[in-house]
């Protein structure tokens, strides 16, 4: 926190120095015309600098002060458009809340608001009026050329288009959109206050807001946002003073991931992903489950032993595995996927499809896949992120260098600090996915145990999952909160350590590595032997609950 405070003060100081030592870059006469609605022309607007002094010059340079965009007589003014970074909060508790968010984001894009970052999703208990459905809350960060009141008008129009009506304050609504920050400005007018005066006491607003930041302050605008907090340590200290991460799972706040029409509380316990390989050449069980009957029987067993998710793969990703055609992968996958989806035992379970091929991903979702699990995080197929973005399903992005044939080459095994390097490379893949239209609230991450890593690298990753989260959190706290999957099951590095050349003999070693991973923060374990690892996860969860109960 001391480091964050220092960085915040440094960036804020630089921001203030530039703001008050240079001519304001804001408005000048130009050929572009911006029209202000007459509804706002008679309202007063107070723009305040980070020091709290009036700064009307931020909008109107001294040379142009003979008329104002917000005077009672003017409805238009010639201005030069510039982009401003904004933060917008979203809330919904009527109808399909996730669909409401998706539609709101679509309309925002059409209205000139380009979203660049997404928070996690939070399901929260209602406040003030408690006899109403739970809310879904989130926040987005983006850029727009709209002025603050124009932005307000756009957001209110979107709310109305989405069915919001004037009603009881704090009552149910299909959509609630609020401006949390607007560039380097504070706004105080009759109908718009930025930042909102009660922002700092509302966990359902602060939690998603914090997700849009990193523990490192990335630009002057963010430094300004920190300067607006009621605490010297900025927004992050305000969140910590409210309770911070201790509030998640408590106080009516749950961090969730959308899957279909449901919200998955991935923090409540460790979830078990059972492996179903449909390949003839997988390192552990290749060729055993290629028929529909054998695959269905295997799924039934894994579900009975405690699997929450079944991960189906039709393309081997073991070292030196050859790449098959899209058609062959689909011929292996689709009949089994359809059969598994139709099993009564799978009614409350999830199906993940393990593929790095966008055509296969598209067909998988069309045939019932709930999750897409991509070992390349989009690097092996340039269309993968587009397909995932349009599909609306959660995306598992894994760290790997090269491809299965080259991932263990010497050049792909060079790391300075493996956890820092994995975190940096994985974050960049997630950022690429988000820029392509996959919200961070739909992303899960896998550090790629056994992929492009030596024995010691794998051990470091398992033991230091918290360090990977921390490194990602320097750039995005939201991404650092994403569900983390580990998949050490029966991997060769366990055989090298234990002297077990046969993959099927590595289950005890798998349990040991899974235990370390869960205690270190893993949310999902991907395993062959479901029963033993599910038991290990239950014991780890009990330990973690005990630790939390003791404070």
N, C-alpha and C positions, 0 to 999 in steps of 0.2 A: 504493500500500500504506500510506503514511503517513496518507492521508486515511481509509482504511478503519480503521486502528488507532485514529485519533482518534475516529471515529464509534462504534466498538465500545466504547471506554472511556467515552465520554459516556453511551451507552445503558445500559451495565452499571452505571455509577455511579447513574443515575436509578433503575434497577431495584433496586439494593441499598438506596438511600435509602428507597424506598417499602416494601421488604420488611421493613426493621428499624425503621422509624419508625411503622408502622401496625399495628393488631391484625391477626393473621393471619386471612384471610377464609375459611379452609378449611372445617372441619367443625363443624356445629352440629346439635343434635337437631332433627329435623323429622319430618314424616309419611312421608317416603319411606324405604324400607328397602333397604339394599344387603346382599346375602348374600355372605360370603366363604367359599370352599370350605375344608372342614376340612383338606384337604391342605396348605393354606398357613397354617393357624391356629397351627401350632407353629413356624413359621419366623421368624427374626429379620429385621427390616427396619430398615436405617439410612438415614435421610434426611438429607442434608447440604446446607447452604446453599452459595451460590456462594463463600463465604469458606472453606468446608471444615469449619465447626463443626457439631455435631449440631443438627438442627432438627426434632425430633419434633413440635414445635408446628405445623409446616406441615400435619400431618394432624390433630393433636389439640390444640385450644386449651387453655390452662391450666385453664379452668373445667371441662373435661371429662376431665381426666387420671386420674380414678379408675378408668377401665377403658380398654383399648386394643383396637383392631380386630384386632391381631395377637398378642394374648395367647394363652396356651395353652388357656384355658378358653372364650374367646368365638368363636363362629362367625358371629354376626350383630351388626350395630350400626346404629343409626339415624343416617343422615348426610344432608347436603344435597348433592345432585349438582351438580358444576360441570364444565364442559368443559375439557379440557387439550389443548394442541397437542403432537402427537407426530410423530416421524419413524420410519418402518419400512423396513428394507432387505429386498429380495426377491432370491432367487437360485434358479436351476434349471438342471440339466444332464441330466435324464432326460425322455424323451417329447417332446411338443410344448411347448417351453419358453414360447413366447408364449401359447399357450392356458392353460398353467399359471398364468401371471401374470393373465390375464383372469379366470379362475375364482377365483383368490385375491382379487382386488379385489372381485368380486361377493360373495363370502362375507364379506369384511371389512365391506362396506356393510351386509349383512344383520345383522351382529353388533354394529352400533353404532359403526363407525369411518367417519367421513365424510372421504373423500380430497379435498383441495383443490389439491394440486400434485403433478406427476409429474416425475421426472428424465428425462434421456435414457436410452437403453438401451445397455448395454455388453456385448460378448462378450469373455470373459476366459479366459485359460488357467488350469487348476486349479493350486492350490498344495498343498504338503505331499505329497499323493498325486497324482502327475502322470499316471498311467496311467488316465485317465477322460475322458469327453467335456468339451468346453468349457462354461463356465457362461454363462448370461445373467444379468446383474445390473442392478438398478435400485433406486430408493428413492422413497417417496411421503411426502408431508407431509399431515397431516390433524388432525381433532379428534375426541375421544371423551370420554364420561363414565365410561368404565371406569377403575378404578384400575390401577396399574402391574402388579400380579400378576394381576388379572382379565384385563387385556389380554394378558399372557403366556399365560394359560390359553386364551383365545380363539385366539391365533395358533397355539399348539401343536395345538389341535383342528383348525384349518384344515389344517395340515400333515398331520395324520393322515388327515383326510378326503380329501386329495389323494394319498394313497398312500405317504406317507413312513413308513418303518419304522426302528426302532433298528438301527443297523449300525455300520460303521467310521466313526470320527470323521474329518471332512473328506472322506468318501467321497461317491459319487454320491447325489443325492437329487432327487425331482421338484419339491420346493419347500422353501425355507429362508426363514423370516421372523424377523427380529431387530429388537428395539426399540433404536434408536440414541439417541433423546432422548425424554424424557417431561416436558413442561411445564418448570417452573423447578426441577426436582428432580434430585438425584443419588440413585441407589438402589444400595444394597450389601447384598444378602441372599444366602442360601445358593444360591438358584437364579436370581437376577437381579441383574446389574450394569449400571447405566446411568450414564455411557456405557461401552461395552465397553472393557476395558483395552487391547485391541490395535487399536482403531479407527484410531488415528493412523498406523499402519504399513501399512495395507491399501489399495492404490490402487483395488481393485475395490469398496470401500465408500466411500472418500472422494470418488471422482469423481462418483457419483450424489448423494451428500450435498451436495456443493458446488452441484450443479445446482438444488437446492431453495431456495437462498439468492440474494440479490442482493448486489452490491458495496455497496449502501446497506443498513444494518441497519434492517429495517422495524418491529420491535417489541421489547419488553423480553425476551420469551421467546427470540428469536433472539440478542439481546445476551448472554443467559445461556448459550446454547449456545456462542457464541464464547468465553465466559469459561472453559469447560471444556476448551478445547484446550490442548495442551502448549506453545503459542507465544503470545507477547504480541499478535501480529496476528490471533489467532483462527483459525477453521477454514480460511480462505483461505490464511493463511500456512503452516498445517500442510500443506495440499495443495501449495503451491509448494515447500516444503522437501522434499517427497517426489518432486518432479519436475514436478508440474502438467501443463499441456497438452503438454509434451514427451513425456509417457508415452503419449498417445493415438496409436495406430498403432504403438507400440513396447511393449516389456515385456509382450506378450501381452494388451493392452487395445485394443479397437476400439470406437468409437462407431458405432452402427448404427441403422437405421430399419426397422421391420417391414413387409414387403410380402407378404401372403399367408402362406405357411409359410416364407418366406425372410427373411434379414436382409441388408439392403443397406448395405454399407460406403461411405457417400457421401463420406468424407473421403479416399479413396485416390487419386482423380483427379477431374477435371472431367467431368461427364456432360452429354451433348448431347441436348436435346429438340427433335425435328423437328416443325414445325407442319403440320397438315393441316386446312385450312379447308374446310368443306362448305357455305359460305354463298355467295350470289350477290353480296354487297355488302361483303366484307372489303376493307380498303384496299389490300392487296398482290396477292392472288391470288384475289379473289372470282370465283366461277363456274367456276373451272378444274377443280375436283375434286368435282363434284356427283354424278357417276355412280359406281357401285361399281367398275367397271373402271378408271376414271381414278384413283380414290382408292387402289386396291390397287397400281396401277403406281407411284404417287407414293411410297407407303410402302416398296415394294420398293427404289426408288432411294435413299431417305433411309437405310434400314438399311444398304445396301451402302456408303454414304458415311460411315457411322460413328455413326448415331443410336442412342442407348440407350433413348430413350423417344419414343413418338409421341403428340403432344397433339392430340386430335380435338375440333374445335369446330363446332357447328351453329347458334350464335347469335352474330352479329357483335357485337363490343364496341368497334368504332372510334368516334370521336367522332360524336355525333348519330345513332348506329345506332338504328333502330326495334326495339322488342321484339316478337318473334314469340310465338305461342301455344306452350304446352307441347307440344301435339299435333304442331304443325309441326316443332318442334325434334326431337322423337322420331322423326318420319318421316324426317328427314334423317339422323339419327345412327345409329339402331339397325341398319339393314341394313349400313352401312359398318363399324360396330363389330364386328358378327358376322363379317363377311368378313375384316377385319384380324386379329381374334383367331384365326381359323382358318388364317392363313398360316404355313407351316413356318418362314419367316424370323423370325417373331415369338416363337419358342419361348423364347428367353432374353431377350426384350425386354419393356419395360413399356408399358402403354397408359394415358394420362391423358385424361380427358374434361374439357373446358373448359366449365363451365356454372355459372350462379348460381341455377338452378331446382332445388328439392329433388326434385320428381317425376322430372325428367330424371336427376338424380344417382342416385336409387334404381334406376331402370331400367338406367342405365349400369353400375352395379356388378353387377346381376343378369345382365348380358350380357357380363361379362368385363373391365370397367375395373379397373385396379390402383390408380389415383390419381384423386382428385377435385380439380380446379383451379378455384377460385372467385375471380373477380376482385373480388367484393364482400366476401369474408371473412365471409359470412353476413348482410350488411346488407340485401340485396335480397330475401331470403326467410327469414322467421322460423323455418321448419322445417328449414333447411339443416343447422344444427349437430346437431339431433336425428337426422337421416338419416345424417349422417357418423358420429356416435357409434355408432349401431347397426350400421353397415356394416362397421366394423373396418378400413377402408382409410385410407391416408395422405391428409392434407388440405393442399392448398396454399392458404394465406391471403394475399391480395394487398391492398396499400394502394390505396384509391381513395376519393375523396370524391364524394358524389352517385351518379349512375348515368351510363351512357355518353352520355345526352343532356345532362346538366348538369355533368359532371365538369370541363369547361373553362370554366365560368362564372366570372366575376371573383371571386365570394365563395369559390369552391373553390380559388383559386390564391393565397390569402393565407397566407404562412408567416412565422414569426419566423426560426427556423433550420430549414431544410427537413429535414435529417437527424434532428434532435432531434424535430421534430413528427411525421415519418413513423414514427420508432421508437416514440414514445408512443402514437400512434393504432393502429399495427399491433399493439403489445403488448396493448392493451386488447381488440382483436378476438380475439387468441389466448387471452387470459384468459377471455373470454366462451365461446369454444369449449371450453376446458378445464372450466369450470364446467358446461357442457352435457354433459360426458362424453367429450370427445375428449382423450385423454392428450397431454401435450406431446411425448412420444416419437413421436407420429404426425403432428406438424405440421411443415410446411415454410413458409417465408415468402418473399414477393416484394414488394420495395419499390414496385412499380408504376411503372416507367419509362414515361412517356408518358400516364399517367393522373393527371389533376388536377395537372399540373405544366407549368411553362414550360420553355423551353430551358435556362436556367441551373439550374433545379431538377433537371432530368434529369442534367446534368453533375455537379452536386454529389453526387447519389445514387450515380452510377457511381464517382466518385472517392473517396467516403467511406463505402463499405460497412462498413469497420471501425468508423467512428463510430456507425453505426446499431446494429451489434452491441453496442458499448460502452454505448450509451444503454439498450438493452433489458436488458443485463446488470446495470444498476443495480437493476432490479426482479426479474429472473430470469436467472441465469446459464445455466440449462438452455435457456430459449427463445433466448437469444443464441447457443447452439450449434446451433440448428436449421439444416437445409440451406437455403441462400439461393439463390433463382433470380433471374436477371436476364433481361429480355426487351426489349432495345433494337432488335431486328431490323427494319430498314427503316422505323423510326418517322419521323414527320414532322420531329422536331427535328433529325435527321441531315440530312434534305433541306434544312432551313433553314440549317444551318451550311455545308453543302457546295454549295449551289445545285443540288440534284438534285430537281426536282419529281416525277419518276417514282420510285415506290417500288422498282421492280426495279433501279434504278441506285444503290441505297444499300448494296450488299453490302460494298464496301470500308470504308465508314464503320462498318458494323455490326461488321466484324472489329476495327477499332480500339477501339470501345467495349467489345466482348466481352473483348478483351485486357486493357484497364484493369480491367474488372470481375473477371476471374479472378485477376489479380495482387492485387486488393484483397480477395479472399476469397469470391467467388461459387463455389458448388458445382455449379450447373446453369445452362446457357445455353439459352434458348429461341429458335430461329432458323429462318429459311426456307431459307437456303443452308447445308446441313449440311456439305458437303465442306470449304469454306474455313474455316468456323468451328471444325470439329473439328480441323483442322490447327493453327489458332491456339491452341486449348485445349491440344493436345499440347505445343506449344512452351512455353506458360505453365507447364504442369505440370512440364516439365523444368527451367525456371528456378527454380520453387519448391523442387523437390527439391535442386537445386544450392545454393540459399540455406540450406536446412536442414542440408545436409551440412557446410557451412562454419561452422555454429553461429551 
